[in-house]
Amino acid sequence: MTLAENVALPLHEYSTLSREEIDMAVRIKLQMVELEGFEERYPSELSGGMRKRAALARAMRMNVLTPEEARAVLRCSETNGRTWSGCK
């Protein structure tokens, strides 16, 4: 399953969005986590950090996280246990 197919899977299964709307949502989510251009890659072709961002893109619901919030989540996940302001 490619990155785009992986991110689209929950939308196909749990939403009533059209194929075009799902494709647009996938593009937006991948842009938010800075993975545009990697849509046709397989998980084995991604680095560890890219896999984390892909998981975040898949977990995102539309209109829940802003790009700034998504970046904050990534920063928190990269602290390796150190505390950053705003991280829980």
PDB file with SEQRES, HELIX, SHEET and CRYST1 records, atoms N, CA, C and O in Angstrom:
SEQRES   1 A   88  MET THR LEU ALA GLU ASN VAL ALA LEU PRO LEU HIS GLU          
SEQRES   2 A   88  TYR SER THR LEU SER ARG GLU GLU ILE ASP MET ALA VAL          
SEQRES   3 A   88  ARG ILE LYS LEU GLN MET VAL GLU LEU GLU GLY PHE GLU          
SEQRES   4 A   88  GLU ARG TYR PRO SER GLU LEU SER GLY GLY MET ARG LYS          
SEQRES   5 A   88  ARG ALA ALA LEU ALA ARG ALA MET ARG MET ASN VAL LEU          
SEQRES   6 A   88  THR PRO GLU GLU ALA ARG ALA VAL LEU ARG CYS SER GLU          
SEQRES   7 A   88  THR ASN GLY ARG THR TRP SER GLY CYS LYS                      
HELIX    1 AA1 LEU A    3  TYR A   14  1                                  12    
HELIX    2 AA2 ARG A   19  MET A   32  1                                  14    
HELIX    3 AA3 PRO A   43  GLU A   45  5                                   3    
HELIX    4 AA4 GLY A   48  ALA A   59  1                                  12    
HELIX    5 AA5 PRO A   67  SER A   77  1                                  11    
CRYST1    1.000    1.000    1.000  90.00  90.00  90.00 P 1           1          
ATOM      1  N   MET A   1       0.844  -1.164   0.000  1.00  0.00           N  
ATOM      2  CA  MET A   1       0.000   0.000   0.000  1.00  0.00           C  
ATOM      3  C   MET A   1       0.898   1.239   0.000  1.00  0.00           C  
ATOM      4  O   MET A   1       1.791   1.351   0.840  1.00  0.00           O  
ATOM      5  N   THR A   2       0.676   2.156  -0.918  1.00  0.00           N  
ATOM      6  CA  THR A   2       1.480   3.378  -0.994  1.00  0.00           C  
ATOM      7  C   THR A   2       1.105   4.325   0.133  1.00  0.00           C  
ATOM      8  O   THR A   2       0.109   4.119   0.827  1.00  0.00           O  
ATOM      9  N   LEU A   3       1.907   5.360   0.308  1.00  0.00           N  
ATOM     10  CA  LEU A   3       1.641   6.361   1.329  1.00  0.00           C  
ATOM     11  C   LEU A   3       0.264   6.989   1.128  1.00  0.00           C  
ATOM     12  O   LEU A   3      -0.503   7.111   2.084  1.00  0.00           O  
ATOM     13  N   ALA A   4      -0.058   7.388  -0.096  1.00  0.00           N  
ATOM     14  CA  ALA A   4      -1.361   8.009  -0.364  1.00  0.00           C  
ATOM     15  C   ALA A   4      -2.509   7.043  -0.065  1.00  0.00           C  
ATOM     16  O   ALA A   4      -3.522   7.444   0.509  1.00  0.00           O  
ATOM     17  N   GLU A   5      -2.361   5.793  -0.445  1.00  0.00           N  
ATOM     18  CA  GLU A   5      -3.403   4.801  -0.173  1.00  0.00           C  
ATOM     19  C   GLU A   5      -3.566   4.588   1.333  1.00  0.00           C  
ATOM     20  O   GLU A   5      -4.682   4.424   1.825  1.00  0.00           O  
ATOM     21  N   ASN A   6      -2.461   4.591   2.050  1.00  0.00           N  
ATOM     22  CA  ASN A   6      -2.485   4.402   3.492  1.00  0.00           C  
ATOM     23  C   ASN A   6      -3.208   5.547   4.187  1.00  0.00           C  
ATOM     24  O   ASN A   6      -4.023   5.314   5.080  1.00  0.00           O  
ATOM     25  N   VAL A   7      -2.921   6.778   3.787  1.00  0.00           N  
ATOM     26  CA  VAL A   7      -3.569   7.948   4.390  1.00  0.00           C  
ATOM     27  C   VAL A   7      -5.052   7.984   4.020  1.00  0.00           C  
ATOM     28  O   VAL A   7      -5.876   8.418   4.826  1.00  0.00           O  
ATOM     29  N   ALA A   8      -5.399   7.538   2.822  1.00  0.00           N  
ATOM     30  CA  ALA A   8      -6.785   7.564   2.360  1.00  0.00           C  
ATOM     31  C   ALA A   8      -7.646   6.466   2.973  1.00  0.00           C  
ATOM     32  O   ALA A   8      -8.870   6.596   3.008  1.00  0.00           O  
ATOM     33  N   LEU A   9      -7.039   5.395   3.453  1.00  0.00           N  
ATOM     34  CA  LEU A   9      -7.795   4.234   3.918  1.00  0.00           C  
ATOM     35  C   LEU A   9      -8.880   4.570   4.944  1.00  0.00           C  
ATOM     36  O   LEU A   9     -10.022   4.154   4.750  1.00  0.00           O  
ATOM     37  N   PRO A  10      -8.587   5.300   6.024  1.00  0.00           N  
ATOM     38  CA  PRO A  10      -9.660   5.603   6.980  1.00  0.00           C  
ATOM     39  C   PRO A  10     -10.766   6.451   6.372  1.00  0.00           C  
ATOM     40  O   PRO A  10     -11.929   6.325   6.755  1.00  0.00           O  
ATOM     41  N   LEU A  11     -10.410   7.314   5.427  1.00  0.00           N  
ATOM     42  CA  LEU A  11     -11.427   8.151   4.784  1.00  0.00           C  
ATOM     43  C   LEU A  11     -12.357   7.305   3.922  1.00  0.00           C  
ATOM     44  O   LEU A  11     -13.564   7.546   3.889  1.00  0.00           O  
ATOM     45  N   HIS A  12     -11.806   6.323   3.230  1.00  0.00           N  
ATOM     46  CA  HIS A  12     -12.638   5.418   2.430  1.00  0.00           C  
ATOM     47  C   HIS A  12     -13.572   4.613   3.319  1.00  0.00           C  
ATOM     48  O   HIS A  12     -14.742   4.417   2.988  1.00  0.00           O  
ATOM     49  N   GLU A  13     -13.052   4.148   4.447  1.00  0.00           N  
ATOM     50  CA  GLU A  13     -13.818   3.252   5.299  1.00  0.00           C  
ATOM     51  C   GLU A  13     -14.818   3.954   6.207  1.00  0.00           C  
ATOM     52  O   GLU A  13     -15.879   3.401   6.496  1.00  0.00           O  
ATOM     53  N   TYR A  14     -14.497   5.171   6.662  1.00  0.00           N  
ATOM     54  CA  TYR A  14     -15.318   5.806   7.693  1.00  0.00           C  
ATOM     55  C   TYR A  14     -15.928   7.138   7.304  1.00  0.00           C  
ATOM     56  O   TYR A  14     -16.439   7.853   8.167  1.00  0.00           O  
ATOM     57  N   SER A  15     -15.888   7.490   6.034  1.00  0.00           N  
ATOM     58  CA  SER A  15     -16.507   8.759   5.627  1.00  0.00           C  
ATOM     59  C   SER A  15     -17.369   8.537   4.388  1.00  0.00           C  
ATOM     60  O   SER A  15     -17.323   7.487   3.746  1.00  0.00           O  
ATOM     61  N   THR A  16     -18.139   9.545   4.087  1.00  0.00           N  
ATOM     62  CA  THR A  16     -18.979   9.499   2.887  1.00  0.00           C  
ATOM     63  C   THR A  16     -18.435  10.426   1.807  1.00  0.00           C  
ATOM     64  O   THR A  16     -19.159  10.817   0.892  1.00  0.00           O  
ATOM     65  N   LEU A  17     -17.162  10.774   1.917  1.00  0.00           N  
ATOM     66  CA  LEU A  17     -16.542  11.663   0.938  1.00  0.00           C  
ATOM     67  C   LEU A  17     -16.411  10.968  -0.414  1.00  0.00           C  
ATOM     68  O   LEU A  17     -16.250   9.750  -0.493  1.00  0.00           O  
ATOM     69  N   SER A  18     -16.484  11.768  -1.470  1.00  0.00           N  
ATOM     70  CA  SER A  18     -16.277  11.238  -2.818  1.00  0.00           C  
ATOM     71  C   SER A  18     -14.791  10.953  -3.027  1.00  0.00           C  
ATOM     72  O   SER A  18     -13.948  11.389  -2.242  1.00  0.00           O  
ATOM     73  N   ARG A  19     -14.486  10.227  -4.079  1.00  0.00           N  
ATOM     74  CA  ARG A  19     -13.086   9.899  -4.402  1.00  0.00           C  
ATOM     75  C   ARG A  19     -12.259  11.174  -4.581  1.00  0.00           C  
ATOM     76  O   ARG A  19     -11.123  11.245  -4.114  1.00  0.00           O  
ATOM     77  N   GLU A  20     -12.821  12.176  -5.252  1.00  0.00           N  
ATOM     78  CA  GLU A  20     -12.114  13.439  -5.482  1.00  0.00           C  
ATOM     79  C   GLU A  20     -11.851  14.165  -4.163  1.00  0.00           C  
ATOM     80  O   GLU A  20     -10.775  14.728  -3.967  1.00  0.00           O  
ATOM     81  N   GLU A  21     -12.834  14.151  -3.259  1.00  0.00           N  
ATOM     82  CA  GLU A  21     -12.668  14.811  -1.969  1.00  0.00           C  
ATOM     83  C   GLU A  21     -11.604  14.095  -1.134  1.00  0.00           C  
ATOM     84  O   GLU A  21     -10.815  14.737  -0.441  1.00  0.00           O  
ATOM     85  N   ILE A  22     -11.588  12.777  -1.204  1.00  0.00           N  
ATOM     86  CA  ILE A  22     -10.576  12.012  -0.474  1.00  0.00           C  
ATOM     87  C   ILE A  22      -9.194  12.299  -1.029  1.00  0.00           C  
ATOM     88  O   ILE A  22      -8.248  12.484  -0.263  1.00  0.00           O  
ATOM     89  N   ASP A  23      -9.059  12.340  -2.346  1.00  0.00           N  
ATOM     90  CA  ASP A  23      -7.763  12.659  -2.962  1.00  0.00           C  
ATOM     91  C   ASP A  23      -7.272  14.034  -2.524  1.00  0.00           C  
ATOM     92  O   ASP A  23      -6.089  14.209  -2.234  1.00  0.00           O  
ATOM     93  N   MET A  24      -8.183  15.015  -2.475  1.00  0.00           N  
ATOM     94  CA  MET A  24      -7.816  16.356  -2.046  1.00  0.00           C  
ATOM     95  C   MET A  24      -7.426  16.350  -0.565  1.00  0.00           C  
ATOM     96  O   MET A  24      -6.456  17.006  -0.184  1.00  0.00           O  
ATOM     97  N   ALA A  25      -8.161  15.625   0.267  1.00  0.00           N  
ATOM     98  CA  ALA A  25      -7.842  15.543   1.695  1.00  0.00           C  
ATOM     99  C   ALA A  25      -6.469  14.913   1.909  1.00  0.00           C  
ATOM    100  O   ALA A  25      -5.700  15.362   2.759  1.00  0.00           O  
ATOM    101  N   VAL A  26      -6.166  13.879   1.140  1.00  0.00           N  
ATOM    102  CA  VAL A  26      -4.864  13.224   1.251  1.00  0.00           C  
ATOM    103  C   VAL A  26      -3.758  14.202   0.885  1.00  0.00           C  
ATOM    104  O   VAL A  26      -2.745  14.279   1.581  1.00  0.00           O  
ATOM    105  N   ARG A  27      -3.938  14.950  -0.200  1.00  0.00           N  
ATOM    106  CA  ARG A  27      -2.918  15.934  -0.601  1.00  0.00           C  
ATOM    107  C   ARG A  27      -2.708  16.975   0.498  1.00  0.00           C  
ATOM    108  O   ARG A  27      -1.573  17.335   0.810  1.00  0.00           O  
ATOM    109  N   ILE A  28      -3.808  17.457   1.084  1.00  0.00           N  
ATOM    110  CA  ILE A  28      -3.711  18.466   2.141  1.00  0.00           C  
ATOM    111  C   ILE A  28      -2.983  17.902   3.358  1.00  0.00           C  
ATOM    112  O   ILE A  28      -2.087  18.543   3.908  1.00  0.00           O  
ATOM    113  N   LYS A  29      -3.373  16.698   3.773  1.00  0.00           N  
ATOM    114  CA  LYS A  29      -2.741  16.087   4.943  1.00  0.00           C  
ATOM    115  C   LYS A  29      -1.249  15.881   4.725  1.00  0.00           C  
ATOM    116  O   LYS A  29      -0.450  16.152   5.621  1.00  0.00           O  
ATOM    117  N   LEU A  30      -0.867  15.406   3.548  1.00  0.00           N  
ATOM    118  CA  LEU A  30       0.550  15.176   3.275  1.00  0.00           C  
ATOM    119  C   LEU A  30       1.324  16.487   3.199  1.00  0.00           C  
ATOM    120  O   LEU A  30       2.492  16.537   3.582  1.00  0.00           O  
ATOM    121  N   GLN A  31       0.690  17.546   2.711  1.00  0.00           N  
ATOM    122  CA  GLN A  31       1.340  18.858   2.709  1.00  0.00           C  
ATOM    123  C   GLN A  31       1.545  19.351   4.133  1.00  0.00           C  
ATOM    124  O   GLN A  31       2.578  19.945   4.443  1.00  0.00           O  
ATOM    125  N   MET A  32       0.561  19.107   5.005  1.00  0.00           N  
ATOM    126  CA  MET A  32       0.649  19.566   6.392  1.00  0.00           C  
ATOM    127  C   MET A  32       1.824  18.937   7.132  1.00  0.00           C  
ATOM    128  O   MET A  32       2.416  19.563   8.011  1.00  0.00           O  
ATOM    129  N   VAL A  33       2.156  17.711   6.778  1.00  0.00           N  
ATOM    130  CA  VAL A  33       3.274  17.033   7.451  1.00  0.00           C  
ATOM    131  C   VAL A  33       4.525  16.993   6.573  1.00  0.00           C  
ATOM    132  O   VAL A  33       5.455  16.228   6.829  1.00  0.00           O  
ATOM    133  N   GLU A  34       4.530  17.824   5.544  1.00  0.00           N  
ATOM    134  CA  GLU A  34       5.681  18.005   4.647  1.00  0.00           C  
ATOM    135  C   GLU A  34       6.117  16.707   3.973  1.00  0.00           C  
ATOM    136  O   GLU A  34       7.306  16.392   3.915  1.00  0.00           O  
ATOM    137  N   LEU A  35       5.122  15.948   3.456  1.00  0.00           N  
ATOM    138  CA  LEU A  35       5.414  14.720   2.713  1.00  0.00           C  
ATOM    139  C   LEU A  35       4.869  14.762   1.284  1.00  0.00           C  
ATOM    140  O   LEU A  35       4.724  13.720   0.644  1.00  0.00           O  
ATOM    141  N   GLU A  36       4.568  15.965   0.782  1.00  0.00           N  
ATOM    142  CA  GLU A  36       4.125  16.036  -0.600  1.00  0.00           C  
ATOM    143  C   GLU A  36       5.261  15.588  -1.505  1.00  0.00           C  
ATOM    144  O   GLU A  36       6.428  15.891  -1.254  1.00  0.00           O  
ATOM    145  N   GLY A  37       4.909  14.865  -2.558  1.00  0.00           N  
ATOM    146  CA  GLY A  37       5.913  14.321  -3.459  1.00  0.00           C  
ATOM    147  C   GLY A  37       6.288  12.878  -3.138  1.00  0.00           C  
ATOM    148  O   GLY A  37       7.009  12.236  -3.902  1.00  0.00           O  
ATOM    149  N   PHE A  38       5.802  12.369  -2.008  1.00  0.00           N  
ATOM    150  CA  PHE A  38       6.109  11.000  -1.602  1.00  0.00           C  
ATOM    151  C   PHE A  38       4.874  10.095  -1.663  1.00  0.00           C  
ATOM    152  O   PHE A  38       4.885   8.994  -1.112  1.00  0.00           O  
ATOM    153  N   GLU A  39       3.820  10.550  -2.325  1.00  0.00           N  
ATOM    154  CA  GLU A  39       2.548   9.833  -2.343  1.00  0.00           C  
ATOM    155  C   GLU A  39       2.657   8.398  -2.842  1.00  0.00           C  
ATOM    156  O   GLU A  39       1.953   7.517  -2.348  1.00  0.00           O  
ATOM    157  N   GLU A  40       3.521   8.156  -3.803  1.00  0.00           N  
ATOM    158  CA  GLU A  40       3.616   6.823  -4.410  1.00  0.00           C  
ATOM    159  C   GLU A  40       4.703   5.949  -3.782  1.00  0.00           C  
ATOM    160  O   GLU A  40       4.986   4.860  -4.282  1.00  0.00           O  
ATOM    161  N   ARG A  41       5.305   6.412  -2.704  1.00  0.00           N  
ATOM    162  CA  ARG A  41       6.329   5.623  -2.014  1.00  0.00           C  
ATOM    163  C   ARG A  41       5.670   4.611  -1.084  1.00  0.00           C  
ATOM    164  O   ARG A  41       4.541   4.794  -0.630  1.00  0.00           O  
ATOM    165  N   TYR A  42       6.405   3.546  -0.817  1.00  0.00           N  
ATOM    166  CA  TYR A  42       5.960   2.521   0.119  1.00  0.00           C  
ATOM    167  C   TYR A  42       6.630   2.762   1.469  1.00  0.00           C  
ATOM    168  O   TYR A  42       7.689   3.387   1.525  1.00  0.00           O  
ATOM    169  N   PRO A  43       6.024   2.272   2.568  1.00  0.00           N  
ATOM    170  CA  PRO A  43       6.609   2.516   3.890  1.00  0.00           C  
ATOM    171  C   PRO A  43       8.082   2.120   3.990  1.00  0.00           C  
ATOM    172  O   PRO A  43       8.856   2.795   4.669  1.00  0.00           O  
ATOM    173  N   SER A  44       8.469   1.060   3.337  1.00  0.00           N  
ATOM    174  CA  SER A  44       9.872   0.630   3.409  1.00  0.00           C  
ATOM    175  C   SER A  44      10.819   1.629   2.749  1.00  0.00           C  
ATOM    176  O   SER A  44      12.029   1.568   2.966  1.00  0.00           O  
ATOM    177  N   GLU A  45      10.284   2.542   1.952  1.00  0.00           N  
ATOM    178  CA  GLU A  45      11.098   3.538   1.264  1.00  0.00           C  
ATOM    179  C   GLU A  45      11.182   4.854   2.034  1.00  0.00           C  
ATOM    180  O   GLU A  45      11.802   5.809   1.566  1.00  0.00           O  
ATOM    181  N   LEU A  46      10.558   4.909   3.218  1.00  0.00           N  
ATOM    182  CA  LEU A  46      10.538   6.132   4.013  1.00  0.00           C  
ATOM    183  C   LEU A  46      11.464   6.005   5.214  1.00  0.00           C  
ATOM    184  O   LEU A  46      11.674   4.911   5.737  1.00  0.00           O  
ATOM    185  N   SER A  47      12.017   7.137   5.646  1.00  0.00           N  
ATOM    186  CA  SER A  47      12.843   7.138   6.857  1.00  0.00           C  
ATOM    187  C   SER A  47      11.934   7.020   8.080  1.00  0.00           C  
ATOM    188  O   SER A  47      10.712   7.111   7.963  1.00  0.00           O  
ATOM    189  N   GLY A  48      12.531   6.819   9.237  1.00  0.00           N  
ATOM    190  CA  GLY A  48      11.755   6.700  10.466  1.00  0.00           C  
ATOM    191  C   GLY A  48      10.924   7.940  10.761  1.00  0.00           C  
ATOM    192  O   GLY A  48       9.761   7.835  11.152  1.00  0.00           O  
ATOM    193  N   GLY A  49      11.519   9.114  10.575  1.00  0.00           N  
ATOM    194  CA  GLY A  49      10.793  10.361  10.809  1.00  0.00           C  
ATOM    195  C   GLY A  49       9.654  10.548   9.821  1.00  0.00           C  
ATOM    196  O   GLY A  49       8.587  11.048  10.178  1.00  0.00           O  
ATOM    197  N   MET A  50       9.883  10.144   8.581  1.00  0.00           N  
ATOM    198  CA  MET A  50       8.829  10.247   7.570  1.00  0.00           C  
ATOM    199  C   MET A  50       7.676   9.303   7.908  1.00  0.00           C  
ATOM    200  O   MET A  50       6.514   9.634   7.669  1.00  0.00           O  
ATOM    201  N   ARG A  51       7.986   8.145   8.454  1.00  0.00           N  
ATOM    202  CA  ARG A  51       6.934   7.203   8.858  1.00  0.00           C  
ATOM    203  C   ARG A  51       6.095   7.781   9.983  1.00  0.00           C  
ATOM    204  O   ARG A  51       4.878   7.601  10.009  1.00  0.00           O  
ATOM    205  N   LYS A  52       6.743   8.481  10.921  1.00  0.00           N  
ATOM    206  CA  LYS A  52       6.002   9.129  12.009  1.00  0.00           C  
ATOM    207  C   LYS A  52       5.055  10.187  11.450  1.00  0.00           C  
ATOM    208  O   LYS A  52       3.898  10.282  11.860  1.00  0.00           O  
ATOM    209  N   ARG A  53       5.565  10.978  10.510  1.00  0.00           N  
ATOM    210  CA  ARG A  53       4.716  12.016   9.915  1.00  0.00           C  
ATOM    211  C   ARG A  53       3.586  11.409   9.106  1.00  0.00           C  
ATOM    212  O   ARG A  53       2.480  11.950   9.083  1.00  0.00           O  
ATOM    213  N   ALA A  54       3.851  10.286   8.438  1.00  0.00           N  
ATOM    214  CA  ALA A  54       2.800   9.595   7.688  1.00  0.00           C  
ATOM    215  C   ALA A  54       1.711   9.098   8.632  1.00  0.00           C  
ATOM    216  O   ALA A  54       0.525   9.188   8.317  1.00  0.00           O  
ATOM    217  N   ALA A  55       2.112   8.572   9.789  1.00  0.00           N  
ATOM    218  CA  ALA A  55       1.131   8.109  10.775  1.00  0.00           C  
ATOM    219  C   ALA A  55       0.297   9.275  11.287  1.00  0.00           C  
ATOM    220  O   ALA A  55      -0.907   9.133  11.501  1.00  0.00           O  
ATOM    221  N   LEU A  56       0.927  10.419  11.483  1.00  0.00           N  
ATOM    222  CA  LEU A  56       0.195  11.612  11.909  1.00  0.00           C  
ATOM    223  C   LEU A  56      -0.801  12.034  10.841  1.00  0.00           C  
ATOM    224  O   LEU A  56      -1.942  12.371  11.159  1.00  0.00           O  
ATOM    225  N   ALA A  57      -0.384  12.022   9.577  1.00  0.00           N  
ATOM    226  CA  ALA A  57      -1.289  12.394   8.482  1.00  0.00           C  
ATOM    227  C   ALA A  57      -2.479  11.454   8.424  1.00  0.00           C  
ATOM    228  O   ALA A  57      -3.607  11.895   8.202  1.00  0.00           O  
ATOM    229  N   ARG A  58      -2.247  10.179   8.618  1.00  0.00           N  
ATOM    230  CA  ARG A  58      -3.344   9.215   8.584  1.00  0.00           C  
ATOM    231  C   ARG A  58      -4.305   9.438   9.741  1.00  0.00           C  
ATOM    232  O   ARG A  58      -5.516   9.288   9.578  1.00  0.00           O  
ATOM    233  N   ALA A  59      -3.778   9.793  10.906  1.00  0.00           N  
ATOM    234  CA  ALA A  59      -4.604   9.963  12.100  1.00  0.00           C  
ATOM    235  C   ALA A  59      -5.387  11.274  12.111  1.00  0.00           C  
ATOM    236  O   ALA A  59      -6.391  11.396  12.814  1.00  0.00           O  
ATOM    237  N   MET A  60      -4.931  12.246  11.339  1.00  0.00           N  
ATOM    238  CA  MET A  60      -5.599  13.551  11.336  1.00  0.00           C  
ATOM    239  C   MET A  60      -7.006  13.480  10.790  1.00  0.00           C  
ATOM    240  O   MET A  60      -7.280  12.805   9.798  1.00  0.00           O  
ATOM    241  N   ARG A  61      -7.886  14.188  11.456  1.00  0.00           N  
ATOM    242  CA  ARG A  61      -9.232  14.387  10.913  1.00  0.00           C  
ATOM    243  C   ARG A  61      -9.237  15.784  10.304  1.00  0.00           C  
ATOM    244  O   ARG A  61      -8.559  16.686  10.796  1.00  0.00           O  
ATOM    245  N   MET A  62      -9.987  15.954   9.260  1.00  0.00           N  
ATOM    246  CA  MET A  62     -10.022  17.256   8.607  1.00  0.00           C  
ATOM    247  C   MET A  62     -10.572  18.310   9.563  1.00  0.00           C  
ATOM    248  O   MET A  62     -11.493  18.037  10.332  1.00  0.00           O  
ATOM    249  N   ASN A  63     -10.009  19.506   9.514  1.00  0.00           N  
ATOM    250  CA  ASN A  63     -10.419  20.657  10.306  1.00  0.00           C  
ATOM    251  C   ASN A  63     -10.210  20.473  11.802  1.00  0.00           C  
ATOM    252  O   ASN A  63     -10.852  21.157  12.599  1.00  0.00           O  
ATOM    253  N   VAL A  64      -9.326  19.563  12.196  1.00  0.00           N  
ATOM    254  CA  VAL A  64      -9.045  19.393  13.614  1.00  0.00           C  
ATOM    255  C   VAL A  64      -7.688  19.994  13.958  1.00  0.00           C  
ATOM    256  O   VAL A  64      -7.572  20.739  14.931  1.00  0.00           O  
ATOM    257  N   LEU A  65      -6.669  19.683  13.179  1.00  0.00           N  
ATOM    258  CA  LEU A  65      -5.339  20.222  13.423  1.00  0.00           C  
ATOM    259  C   LEU A  65      -4.982  21.270  12.382  1.00  0.00           C  
ATOM    260  O   LEU A  65      -5.163  21.059  11.183  1.00  0.00           O  
ATOM    261  N   THR A  66      -4.478  22.392  12.850  1.00  0.00           N  
ATOM    262  CA  THR A  66      -3.934  23.380  11.927  1.00  0.00           C  
ATOM    263  C   THR A  66      -2.505  22.963  11.593  1.00  0.00           C  
ATOM    264  O   THR A  66      -1.935  22.126  12.292  1.00  0.00           O  
ATOM    265  N   PRO A  67      -1.918  23.523  10.547  1.00  0.00           N  
ATOM    266  CA  PRO A  67      -0.520  23.190  10.249  1.00  0.00           C  
ATOM    267  C   PRO A  67       0.419  23.464  11.424  1.00  0.00           C  
ATOM    268  O   PRO A  67       1.363  22.710  11.659  1.00  0.00           O  
ATOM    269  N   GLU A  68       0.155  24.549  12.162  1.00  0.00           N  
ATOM    270  CA  GLU A  68       0.997  24.876  13.312  1.00  0.00           C  
ATOM    271  C   GLU A  68       0.869  23.810  14.397  1.00  0.00           C  
ATOM    272  O   GLU A  68       1.862  23.430  15.016  1.00  0.00           O  
ATOM    273  N   GLU A  69      -0.354  23.328  14.627  1.00  0.00           N  
ATOM    274  CA  GLU A  69      -0.560  22.288  15.629  1.00  0.00           C  
ATOM    275  C   GLU A  69       0.120  20.988  15.204  1.00  0.00           C  
ATOM    276  O   GLU A  69       0.706  20.294  16.034  1.00  0.00           O  
ATOM    277  N   ALA A  70       0.046  20.661  13.932  1.00  0.00           N  
ATOM    278  CA  ALA A  70       0.690  19.441  13.441  1.00  0.00           C  
ATOM    279  C   ALA A  70       2.199  19.517  13.635  1.00  0.00           C  
ATOM    280  O   ALA A  70       2.823  18.536  14.039  1.00  0.00           O  
ATOM    281  N   ARG A  71       2.793  20.681  13.348  1.00  0.00           N  
ATOM    282  CA  ARG A  71       4.231  20.838  13.548  1.00  0.00           C  
ATOM    283  C   ARG A  71       4.589  20.745  15.028  1.00  0.00           C  
ATOM    284  O   ARG A  71       5.633  20.197  15.380  1.00  0.00           O  
ATOM    285  N   ALA A  72       3.726  21.280  15.899  1.00  0.00           N  
ATOM    286  CA  ALA A  72       3.974  21.199  17.344  1.00  0.00           C  
ATOM    287  C   ALA A  72       3.971  19.745  17.810  1.00  0.00           C  
ATOM    288  O   ALA A  72       4.790  19.355  18.642  1.00  0.00           O  
ATOM    289  N   VAL A  73       3.059  18.953  17.279  1.00  0.00           N  
ATOM    290  CA  VAL A  73       3.010  17.528  17.633  1.00  0.00           C  
ATOM    291  C   VAL A  73       4.300  16.855  17.197  1.00  0.00           C  
ATOM    292  O   VAL A  73       4.869  16.060  17.945  1.00  0.00           O  
ATOM    293  N   LEU A  74       4.761  17.162  16.003  1.00  0.00           N  
ATOM    294  CA  LEU A  74       6.007  16.570  15.521  1.00  0.00           C  
ATOM    295  C   LEU A  74       7.193  16.990  16.381  1.00  0.00           C  
ATOM    296  O   LEU A  74       8.048  16.165  16.704  1.00  0.00           O  
ATOM    297  N   ARG A  75       7.249  18.267  16.752  1.00  0.00           N  
ATOM    298  CA  ARG A  75       8.339  18.730  17.611  1.00  0.00           C  
ATOM    299  C   ARG A  75       8.317  17.993  18.936  1.00  0.00           C  
ATOM    300  O   ARG A  75       9.365  17.591  19.441  1.00  0.00           O  
ATOM    301  N   CYS A  76       7.131  17.811  19.505  1.00  0.00           N  
ATOM    302  CA  CYS A  76       7.014  17.111  20.786  1.00  0.00           C  
ATOM    303  C   CYS A  76       7.464  15.668  20.648  1.00  0.00           C  
ATOM    304  O   CYS A  76       8.112  15.136  21.550  1.00  0.00           O  
ATOM    305  N   SER A  77       7.135  15.025  19.539  1.00  0.00           N  
ATOM    306  CA  SER A  77       7.511  13.623  19.376  1.00  0.00           C  
ATOM    307  C   SER A  77       9.008  13.460  19.148  1.00  0.00           C  
ATOM    308  O   SER A  77       9.543  12.365  19.323  1.00  0.00           O  
ATOM    309  N   GLU A  78       9.687  14.527  18.762  1.00  0.00           N  
ATOM    310  CA  GLU A  78      11.110  14.452  18.472  1.00  0.00           C  
ATOM    311  C   GLU A  78      11.977  14.872  19.653  1.00  0.00           C  
ATOM    312  O   GLU A  78      13.200  14.937  19.523  1.00  0.00           O  
ATOM    313  N   THR A  79      11.366  15.160  20.804  1.00  0.00           N  
ATOM    314  CA  THR A  79      12.147  15.636  21.949  1.00  0.00           C  
ATOM    315  C   THR A  79      12.817  14.506  22.694  1.00  0.00           C  
ATOM    316  O   THR A  79      13.670  14.758  23.545  1.00  0.00           O  
ATOM    317  N   ASN A  80      12.454  13.252  22.400  1.00  0.00           N  
ATOM    318  CA  ASN A  80      13.061  12.092  23.076  1.00  0.00           C  
ATOM    319  C   ASN A  80      12.979  12.204  24.590  1.00  0.00           C  
ATOM    320  O   ASN A  80      13.954  11.941  25.294  1.00  0.00           O  
ATOM    321  N   GLY A  81      11.818  12.594  25.084  1.00  0.00           N  
ATOM    322  CA  GLY A  81      11.619  12.643  26.520  1.00  0.00           C  
ATOM    323  C   GLY A  81      11.859  14.003  27.144  1.00  0.00           C  
ATOM    324  O   GLY A  81      11.460  14.229  28.286  1.00  0.00           O  
ATOM    325  N   ARG A  82      12.492  14.904  26.438  1.00  0.00           N  
ATOM    326  CA  ARG A  82      12.685  16.241  26.996  1.00  0.00           C  
ATOM    327  C   ARG A  82      11.378  17.005  26.930  1.00  0.00           C  
ATOM    328  O   ARG A  82      10.570  16.767  26.032  1.00  0.00           O  
ATOM    329  N   THR A  83      11.160  17.894  27.838  1.00  0.00           N  
ATOM    330  CA  THR A  83       9.909  18.659  27.890  1.00  0.00           C  
ATOM    331  C   THR A  83      10.059  19.967  27.132  1.00  0.00           C  
ATOM    332  O   THR A  83      11.005  20.723  27.350  1.00  0.00           O  
ATOM    333  N   TRP A  84       9.129  20.215  26.255  1.00  0.00           N  
ATOM    334  CA  TRP A  84       9.049  21.472  25.522  1.00  0.00           C  
ATOM    335  C   TRP A  84       7.783  22.167  25.981  1.00  0.00           C  
ATOM    336  O   TRP A  84       6.839  21.497  26.399  1.00  0.00           O  
ATOM    337  N   SER A  85       7.733  23.476  25.917  1.00  0.00           N  
ATOM    338  CA  SER A  85       6.516  24.174  26.331  1.00  0.00           C  
ATOM    339  C   SER A  85       5.395  23.771  25.398  1.00  0.00           C  
ATOM    340  O   SER A  85       5.564  23.757  24.179  1.00  0.00           O  
ATOM    341  N   GLY A  86       4.272  23.451  25.961  1.00  0.00           N  
ATOM    342  CA  GLY A  86       3.116  23.021  25.186  1.00  0.00           C  
ATOM    343  C   GLY A  86       3.052  21.520  24.976  1.00  0.00           C  
ATOM    344  O   GLY A  86       2.027  21.014  24.520  1.00  0.00           O  
ATOM    345  N   CYS A  87       4.107  20.793  25.292  1.00  0.00           N  
ATOM    346  CA  CYS A  87       4.111  19.336  25.134  1.00  0.00           C  
ATOM    347  C   CYS A  87       3.681  18.703  26.447  1.00  0.00           C  
ATOM    348  O   CYS A  87       4.058  19.157  27.528  1.00  0.00           O  
ATOM    349  N   LYS A  88       2.906  17.677  26.337  1.00  0.00           N  
ATOM    350  CA  LYS A  88       2.441  16.987  27.556  1.00  0.00           C  
ATOM    351  C   LYS A  88       3.047  15.622  27.629  1.00  0.00           C  
ATOM    352  O   LYS A  88       2.785  14.880  28.576  1.00  0.00           O  
TER     353      LYS A  88                                                      
END                                                                             
